[in-house]
Every structure is written in structure tokens, then in C-alpha cells.
């Protein structure tokens, strides 16, 4: 593992030389004058003076080499459709949408809010914005009107591009009524609204609103020149989930982000031009931005855009797509794998996965039982990687494109190049040694591709991210972690997911890991609930692989007791949950994150608050019923 250690050392100790070399991966219309300006930390400017364009690097740059290569494959199991676009066809579509937006007055620096489902037109619009030098802000499709209105007011878009509706799990969600309501709530008014009509729900157009197909037909064959942006100019705004009050818009630069993604396709994903990349995320999330749209296309790869769930029409759909399109890299989430654990295991053996090199998982901590199960089931390397909306690309990961290293279950391996990651004491800011738990933090400057600031609020950027650790200017990830003696890193859960039981500080993630090791557990969530005697108690909610194992009071009590003993043996009696409740499903966001705070609120008899991102409201109702 010496090679990967040396590689990382150079990336953080000879930063400018390292990133100057990496900058040669992309096309610059004007070469950079300076690799890094860190004179105003924590603000950092990468590739100062250089001019480039995200769309050019993702689309135009590859036309002379592979115009007829499949660039974008869209598969929807919701509407049973498939569309394939070659690189040349993608270029045509992006130019047409750029002409549409330009007709509506969109220029460099203007914002365009995209409120769309997982359809090709959403990708075209993102790339068209980048082509024009406009700043796109994708809001997750189906987001509640109030939340959407907040984002409209913060971004103040000149144009909003939306759709009549989206569909998930066979259920249609009309978007246009939500958008109409949001526009009545917001103070900012766009100059135009463009609506893609999929024929899923009524979407009447008002004055100043345009039909996507009509505009597209009007601009058939259009050619819109690329707008070259100085590297530090913003490419997009992405609002972090779960914010309260004024939304927090993560602002991304242009040049640094392009370089970071280009490098990651080789070093982290071990990929090459001409391969096929399948990321199951959503374009409304950072993973979708980086590894559905920009990363694979910048790397000259085919990208798959999937509208559907991992279990529709059955639990083999992801593997069927891998076989059909000869996918080389699959990027998904631990939550999706936990869902698949409950499906017929025969589905994992039905398809030819010989093209698949590895499966990457991120979004929530990957527990050992889940990692072991999927690894053994498909016979492929499972690469856990850890990052955030703010980072834009992985902070911790194995890097097979640098050196192949043995995996360690439960660990996202090592810091990736460019990230000077430390484990620090939350009270003193001091670095902690191997085996000691602390806050995972990054010493600035943040590398290329990481957030440059909060949109419209530099002061909040500094206050939120660089003033929370006493006596030291570091970026805290707000996650607990530790590094072992061999240099492998472990993420132990959010710093706000620590509960205090009778004076004992316990991480809910550790209790979840223990419960997940029980052979009958498919997935679980542990939360801290207020208790008059102990301050807080742990309460666990468990989804079983086979619900029949807890049918009847006697079976349920026996299984609960058995799981309690597992926690006792692994963590000690103090970590034993006060209660284990068996439920059919856990309430999650559409990106797969468990809504733990909503569960806590229900347990404590409080209003769970805004549930704009919840996947299935019935899951929270099931928890309410289980507590009665």
C-alpha cells in the first residue's frame, strides 16, 4: 500500500505540482496562469485565469474521437421506454436546448432551475446551461412546494425547466401543480417556464410558459457556441437536503470540478474511455451530478440514466441492465443493496455480470454484513466510498487506478488524493492517533471540485464549515470516524447521532452495526429517544429478511431477546436498546437515507416536520402504529 500512501502524500504536500499535472486532463481554451490561489483561506481558487467549459469537455471534446459511440442510455421501467443517444445526437440535443434557453434570455451567470424527473431532457438542460455559462440548480423532482419556493427565492432563476410529472414505483407524482404552488409562494418570478409534457398528468400552461417539445422543434439543428468561463466561475448550485430556514446552496466552480471528475474516473473508478458507467442515483443529488452526468461523459464513457427502483419489475432489474449494456462500473447505495437482500437470491445468479469490474457504494455507511453479502453474491469487488454534497467527489475511497489494495469490511479505505483528512478532537481541534474516535475533518485548502462557497453567503460558508472546531480552521464533515493502525478509515456516524444514556455516550451507528450482524436482519435504524430517568434511551427499528420470523407475540419476544443478547455480547449491556420494534419498512428519503430525526419525533410524540423528501409516507405511519 506504499504506492497509494506516496501518491496521497504528494497530492497534499506538493499540491500545486500535483494538480498542475492533473489539469492537463481537460481542454482549456485559455491555459491557467496559476494552479492555486490560497491567499484567502478557507476560500481557494483553482486554475486561476484558465478558461474552460464543462459541456465542451463532456460533449464536444469527444466528437472527433467517438461521435457514433453511445453516450447516454435512458431506461425507464416506470413508463417502459428506452432511448439511446450517440455522442453526436447528445451534441444535437444539448445545442437545441441551449438555443431554447438563449431565446428566453438566458446568458452567462443567469440561473436556471431544473425541476424534473429522471429523463434525458433533464440531462440536456444541465449540459445546455453549462454550454451557455449559465448556473443550473437542480431541485429533486417532486420536492414539496414550500421547499421549492425557498430555492426559487434563493437562486432567483431566470428560467425554470420542469415536467408534467414523474413516476416512481408505479406511482405518478404531478410536478406542475407543485411548481405552480411554489411560484405563488415565492417572491422571485422567472421570466419563463418550460414544461416537458410526458402525458402522465395534466399540465396546463399559463402566460409565459412554454411547451418543451414545441420549443425543441423550433430549434432543430441549432448550433450554439460554447461560452468559456474562468475556472473559478460557478457551474451550479445544489441545495443540501434537510436544511431548515434559508436553504444552503453549495456552489461549485467550473475548472476545478472538471479536473477533479476527470481524475476520479481513472484513479477511483479505474475507468477508460469507451466503457459503460451505471450510477443508480438521481440527478437531484450530488452523486447524480458528478457520476450520472458529468464524470462519465468527461471521461469519454457511456452513462446510463435509470428511471425506476431496484425492485421493479423485480429484484433483478439492475443486474439485467448490467448484462444488457455490458456495464463496467456500477455505482449504487447501501440502502439499495439492503432492499435487494430481501429479494429472491436466485435473481443474482440469473444474469451475466462478466463485464462488471466493481460495485461502488456510497450515500450511507456500509455495514459489514451488507458488504459481505453483496460481495459474495455477485463475486465482484465492493468499494465503499465516503463523501458529501459539499465535497463533490469521494473524500475516502479505495483507488484501484492508483494501486489495488485489499478491502477491509466496514471501511471506505483511505483518503483520496487532494484531501488532507484528519481525525480531530471535537473540543481542542488536536489531531488524534490511530484507533481514537474523533471528528473527521479536512485541512484547507479544499481540493479542486469541492464547494467554493455557499451561494450568495460567503460569511455563512466560513461560519458553518470553518468555525465549529475550537482553535483550528478545518472543515468538519460532521461525522465521527477513526483510522486504524494500518491506515484504513472508518466512519462511525453523524456527530449529532450520538446519544447519552445515563452518562454513557453511544453512537447509534455502532448499535446498528451490531444488530445488522444478526442473520435475520435485513436493515435497521437506531435512534435516541428522550427518557425521564436516563436522559436518552436507544430504540431500534428492524426490518427482517423474512417477516414470518416475528409472527406472533412469542416469536417476536424471542427474536427481540436474541438480538438484545447480540448487542450485549458485542457492545455491552449499556448499549442494549430499550426496545426493538419490527417493522415492514424504514422511512427514507428518495436518495435512500433513513429519516432518523422523523423517527425520533414520532417516538417522542412530536411533529416530524417537513417530509418533502420522504419516499413512502406509509413507512412512518407503520412506526407510529408500532408504538401504540
Secondary structure, DSSP 8 states (H G I E B T S, - for coil): -HHHHHHHHHHHHSHHHHHHHHHTTS--SB--SEEEEEEETTEEEEEET-EE-HHHHHTGGGHHHHTTSEEEEEEETTTTEEEEEEHHHHHHHHHHHHHHHHHTT--TT-EEEEE--S-HHHHHHHHHHHHHT-EEEE--TT--HHHHHHHHHHH--SEEEEESEEEETTEEEE-HHHHHHHHHH-S---SEEEEE--SSS-----TTEEEHHHHHHHTTT-------EETTS--EEEE-TT--SS--EEEE-SHHHHHHHHHHHHHTT---TT-EEEE-S-TTSHHHIIIIIIHHHHTT-EEEEEES-TTSS-TTHHHHHHHHHT-SEEEE-HHHHHHHTTS-GGGGGSS--TT--EEEE-SS---HHHHHHHHHHHTSEEEEEE--TTTSS-SEE--TTT------TT---EE-TT--EEEE-TTT--B--TT--EEEEEESS--TTS--EETT-HHHHHHHHHSSSTT--EEEEEEEEEE-TTS-EEEEEETT-EEEETTEEEEHHHHHHHHHTSTTEEEEEEEEEEETTTEEEEEEEEEESSGGGG-SHHHHHHHHHHHHHHHHHHH-GGG--SEEEE-S---BBTTS-B-HHHHHHHHTT------TTBS-HHHHHHHHHHT-
